[in-house]
Amino acid sequence: MTRSRSFTRFQRWTAKLRRRHLRASLPEQREGELLLLEPAASLRSQGWTRDLSLDLDELQDGRL
């Protein structure tokens, strides 16, 4: 790889890292993403409890 090509690749890589860092620091939602009002761990645990309760309901309905 020539020196100018490697320099260009390095510049593109650093620009990519800079963009990632800037996007991560933005507080507002990005286009096409849902705005999370609660922390992800809380949403995940609510989903698990909902799934478990639905599974229990299905088991109880099958036995009756």
Sequence and secondary structure as in RCSB ss.txt:
>XXXX:A:sequence
MTRSRSFTRFQRWTAKLRRRHLRASLPEQREGELLLLEPAASLRSQGWTRDLSLDLDELQDGRL
>XXXX:A:secstr
  HHHHHHHHHHHHHHHHHHHHHHH  S  TT    SS HHHHHHHHHHHHHHHHHHHHHHHH 
